[in-house]
Amino acid sequence: MLLHGFTGSSDSWGRLISDGLASVGCSPVLCDLPGHGSYSADLDPRDFSLEATLTRVEHAGVWPTDLIGYSMGGRVALHFAATHPTKVRRLILESASPGLATEAERLERQANDEALACEIELHGVKDFVRRWERLPLFESQLQLPSPVRAKRHAQQLRNTEAGLASTLRGLGTGVLPSLWDVLPSIPTRTLIIVGELDTKFVEFGEQMTAVLPQAQLLIVPGAGHTVHLERPRRWVEAVAEFICST
């Protein structure tokens, strides 16, 4: 099962990823998270709680299975593995973190995310996506071919103001509990993928690998935050090898 990131959807993984996994016998189940894709309209605020999101993931899958999450989806995947350790056969986390370690950090992030949610509601998705794409976090995407960037941009524009704002308020990094203290008790075999240029998440990856009982770290040269988009063939190769290993 694949869980996308913030502003993404099932479509944002792309054909190279889904077809690549299917070609090695790992046909993926794609799940839209609250506020995104097919799950972006007419939603109750309660649908954006961590508990409701984990229940949605559970209902979408056939367990036990391998669980893959990118960024926000990686955070959700890690919470799922911590809550349902017997359901996750292998865990793959791309550019993900266990959350913010201190209450002060979480409160600050909640305030920032609330301000961002209000801006999205006030100025709309188009304005937000334009600014989102310019974040240093995504600078490495400038190396992508123009058609790939255009397709990603169009996909992000399909989001709704209510969906993105509600996601920030219900599933933002500041809202979800930290899992740093829980990591040593997660027994699942885990592959952590980060891009070499994404130094913040390289550090997170190194720290997580040091405390997860069965984790290995892959740092992909020349890639940033969206490894599956920037280096899809290397991503598929690494994930397929990990899933098929004994």
C-alpha positions as CSV (number, residue, x, y, z in Angstrom):
1,M,0.0,0.0,0.0
2,L,1.2,3.5,-0.9
3,L,0.4,6.6,1.1
4,H,1.1,10.0,-0.7
5,G,2.3,13.3,0.8
6,F,0.6,16.6,1.5
7,T,-0.9,18.2,-1.7
8,G,-0.6,14.8,-3.4
9,S,-3.0,11.9,-4.2
10,S,-2.9,8.4,-5.5
11,D,-2.1,9.9,-8.9
12,S,1.0,11.7,-7.7
13,W,3.0,8.4,-7.4
14,G,3.1,8.2,-11.2
15,R,3.1,5.3,-13.7
16,L,6.8,4.6,-13.3
17,I,6.3,3.8,-9.6
18,S,3.1,1.8,-9.9
19,D,4.1,-0.1,-13.1
20,G,7.6,-0.6,-11.7
21,L,6.3,-2.3,-8.6
22,A,3.7,-4.3,-10.5
23,S,6.4,-5.6,-12.8
24,V,8.2,-7.3,-9.9
25,G,4.9,-8.8,-8.5
26,C,4.2,-6.0,-6.0
27,S,1.0,-4.5,-7.5
28,P,0.3,-1.5,-5.3
29,V,-2.9,-0.5,-3.5
30,L,-3.2,3.4,-3.7
31,C,-4.9,5.1,-0.8
32,D,-6.0,8.8,-0.9
33,L,-5.6,10.4,2.5
34,P,-8.2,12.8,4.0
35,G,-8.5,16.1,2.1
36,H,-6.8,14.7,-1.0
37,G,-7.7,13.1,-4.3
38,S,-11.0,11.2,-4.2
39,Y,-11.3,12.0,-0.5
40,S,-11.3,15.8,-0.8
41,A,-14.9,17.0,-0.6
42,D,-17.8,17.0,1.8
43,L,-15.7,15.8,4.7
44,D,-16.5,16.0,8.4
45,P,-13.6,17.5,10.5
46,R,-13.6,14.2,12.5
47,D,-12.4,12.5,9.3
48,F,-9.1,14.3,9.7
49,S,-8.2,12.8,13.1
50,L,-5.3,10.4,13.3
51,E,-7.6,7.6,14.5
52,A,-10.0,8.1,11.5
53,T,-7.1,8.2,9.1
54,L,-5.5,5.0,10.4
55,T,-8.9,3.3,10.2
56,R,-9.2,4.4,6.6
57,V,-5.8,3.0,5.8
58,E,-6.8,-0.3,7.5
59,H,-10.0,-0.6,5.6
60,A,-8.2,0.1,2.3
61,G,-5.6,-2.6,2.6
62,V,-5.5,-6.4,2.6
63,W,-3.3,-7.2,5.6
64,P,-0.6,-8.2,6.3
65,T,1.1,-6.3,3.6
66,D,4.0,-3.9,2.9
67,L,3.3,-0.3,3.7
68,I,5.0,2.6,1.9
69,G,4.6,6.3,2.8
70,Y,6.1,9.5,1.5
71,S,6.4,12.6,3.7
72,M,3.0,13.1,5.4
73,G,2.1,9.6,4.2
74,G,5.3,8.3,5.8
75,R,4.3,9.9,9.1
76,V,0.9,8.2,8.8
77,A,2.5,4.9,7.8
78,L,4.8,5.1,10.9
79,H,1.8,5.7,13.2
80,F,0.0,2.7,11.5
81,A,3.0,0.4,12.0
82,A,3.2,1.5,15.7
83,T,-0.5,0.9,16.2
84,H,-0.8,-2.3,14.1
85,P,2.6,-4.0,14.2
86,T,1.3,-7.4,13.1
87,K,-0.4,-5.9,10.0
88,V,2.7,-4.4,8.4
89,R,5.1,-6.9,6.9
90,R,7.7,-4.3,5.8
91,L,7.7,-0.6,6.2
92,I,9.2,1.8,3.7
93,L,9.5,5.5,4.7
94,E,10.5,8.1,2.1
95,S,11.4,11.6,3.4
96,A,9.5,11.1,6.6
97,S,9.9,11.9,10.3
98,P,8.4,10.6,13.6
99,G,7.2,14.1,14.4
100,L,8.4,16.9,16.7
101,A,10.0,15.9,19.9
102,T,8.9,18.6,22.3
103,E,5.6,20.2,23.2
104,A,6.9,23.7,22.5
105,E,7.9,22.6,18.9
106,R,4.5,21.1,18.4
107,L,2.6,24.2,19.6
108,E,4.7,26.4,17.4
109,R,4.1,24.2,14.4
110,Q,0.3,24.2,15.1
111,A,0.3,28.0,15.1
112,N,2.2,28.1,11.8
113,D,-0.1,25.5,10.2
114,E,-3.2,27.3,11.4
115,A,-1.9,30.5,9.8
116,L,-1.2,28.6,6.6
117,A,-4.6,27.0,6.6
118,C,-6.2,30.5,6.9
119,E,-4.1,31.7,4.0
120,I,-5.2,28.8,1.8
121,E,-8.9,29.5,2.7
122,L,-8.4,33.2,2.0
123,H,-6.3,33.2,-1.2
124,G,-7.1,29.8,-2.7
125,V,-5.3,26.8,-3.9
126,K,-3.6,28.4,-6.9
127,D,-1.8,31.0,-4.8
128,F,-0.8,28.4,-2.2
129,V,0.6,25.9,-4.8
130,R,2.6,28.6,-6.4
131,R,4.3,29.4,-3.1
132,W,4.5,25.8,-2.0
133,E,6.5,24.9,-5.2
134,R,9.0,27.6,-4.4
135,L,10.0,26.2,-1.0
136,P,13.7,25.3,-0.7
137,L,12.5,21.8,0.2
138,F,11.4,21.3,-3.4
139,E,14.2,23.2,-5.2
140,S,15.7,19.9,-6.5
141,Q,12.5,19.4,-8.6
142,L,13.7,22.0,-11.0
143,Q,15.9,19.3,-12.5
144,L,12.8,17.4,-13.6
145,P,11.6,17.5,-17.2
146,S,9.1,20.2,-17.9
147,P,6.2,17.8,-18.7
148,V,6.8,16.0,-15.3
149,R,6.7,19.3,-13.4
150,A,3.6,20.4,-15.3
151,K,1.8,17.2,-14.5
152,R,2.6,17.5,-10.8
153,H,1.5,21.2,-10.8
154,A,-1.8,20.3,-12.4
155,Q,-2.4,17.5,-9.9
156,Q,-1.7,19.8,-7.0
157,L,-4.2,22.3,-8.4
158,R,-6.9,19.7,-8.1
159,N,-6.9,20.0,-4.4
160,T,-9.5,22.1,-2.6
161,E,-9.1,24.9,-0.1
162,A,-11.2,23.0,2.5
163,G,-9.3,19.8,2.0
164,L,-5.8,21.2,2.4
165,A,-6.8,23.5,5.3
166,S,-8.5,20.7,7.2
167,T,-5.5,18.4,6.6
168,L,-3.1,21.0,8.2
169,R,-5.5,21.3,11.2
170,G,-6.1,17.6,11.7
171,L,-3.0,15.8,10.5
172,G,-0.3,18.4,10.6
173,T,3.1,17.7,12.2
174,G,2.3,19.8,15.2
175,V,-1.0,18.0,15.9
176,L,0.2,14.4,15.7
177,P,2.0,13.0,18.7
178,S,5.7,12.4,18.5
179,L,6.9,8.9,17.9
180,W,10.5,9.3,18.8
181,D,10.2,7.5,22.1
182,V,8.1,4.7,20.4
183,L,10.6,3.9,17.6
184,P,12.7,1.4,19.6
185,S,9.5,-0.7,20.2
186,I,8.5,-1.0,16.5
187,P,9.8,-4.4,15.4
188,T,8.9,-4.1,11.7
189,R,11.7,-4.3,9.1
190,T,12.0,-0.8,7.8
191,L,13.7,0.9,4.8
192,I,14.2,4.6,5.1
193,I,14.8,6.5,1.8
194,V,16.0,10.0,1.7
195,G,17.5,12.2,-1.0
196,E,21.1,13.3,-0.6
197,L,20.2,17.0,-1.2
198,D,17.5,16.9,1.5
199,T,19.9,17.4,4.4
200,K,17.2,17.9,7.1
201,F,15.6,14.5,6.3
202,V,19.0,12.8,5.9
203,E,19.5,13.7,9.5
204,F,16.1,12.4,10.5
205,G,16.8,9.2,8.6
206,E,20.1,8.7,10.3
207,Q,18.5,9.3,13.7
208,M,15.6,6.9,13.0
209,T,17.9,4.2,11.7
210,A,19.9,4.3,14.9
211,V,16.9,3.5,17.1
212,L,14.5,1.4,15.0
213,P,15.4,-2.3,15.8
214,Q,15.3,-3.4,12.1
215,A,16.0,-0.4,9.9
216,Q,18.3,0.4,7.0
217,L,19.0,3.7,5.4
218,L,19.2,4.5,1.7
219,I,20.6,8.0,0.7
220,V,19.9,8.5,-3.0
221,P,22.6,10.7,-4.7
222,G,21.4,13.8,-6.5
223,A,17.8,13.6,-5.2
224,G,15.9,15.9,-2.9
225,H,12.7,15.5,-0.9
226,T,10.7,13.7,-3.6
227,V,12.9,10.8,-4.4
228,H,10.2,8.7,-6.1
229,L,9.7,11.6,-8.5
230,E,13.3,12.6,-9.0
231,R,14.9,9.2,-9.2
232,P,11.9,6.8,-9.9
233,R,14.0,3.9,-11.3
234,R,16.4,3.9,-8.4
235,W,13.4,4.1,-6.0
236,V,11.7,1.1,-7.6
237,E,14.9,-0.9,-7.6
238,A,15.5,-0.3,-3.9
239,V,11.9,-0.9,-2.8
240,A,11.5,-4.0,-4.9
241,E,14.8,-5.4,-3.6
242,F,13.8,-4.7,0.0
243,I,10.3,-6.1,-0.3
244,C,11.5,-9.3,-2.0
245,S,14.4,-9.9,0.4
246,T,14.1,-12.6,3.0
